[in-house]
């Protein structure tokens, strides 16, 4: 049976009462809906801007495996670190048929209105991806028009590779867009991971 995931977060350990208040509101919501098969994921003392949130990462992995039916959060700000992050998460939920509920924003994708809002947000995410593809293609066409050689670049664009990969592009799609090899993509991702770990 697929589970219901509850996620709550506070920025500092001093906000423990805030964490308990979030948890209480989320659990009470579940009880009001007769939801009993829920799992609580909580990150305490972790800034919303940090990418590495253990509980959130664990929950999203379960979503990716298809084990979560509904994700319930107290608010967008407690869940996502940015609008981009929110759209990417909603994209994953949509693909895995996972519903999303945010108490503060009164968003519930199990309802018709909530599903409509969900569709609009998902469309924005897709639009953002299409803009990136268009910009890359336009850049290639402009380069060709100016007589520049198009092919595998002498130096890879790590930032663009990481950006495309974080938005869900496959290795094949990145290769076709940027004209880089599989090894270059892997090297860029490994280098980004190394820098990220070094900063911690």
Protein Blocks (a to p, Z undefined) as FASTA:
>chain_A
ZZdddddddfbfklmmmmmmmmmmmmmmmmmnopabbccdddehiafkbmblfklmmmmm
mmmnopafbdcdfbfklmpgbfklmmmmmmmmmmnopacddfklopafkbmklmmmmmmm
mmmmmmmmmmmmmmmmmmmmmmmmnopacdddfbdcfklmmmmmmnopafklmmmmnopa
fklmmmmmmmmmmmmmmmZZ
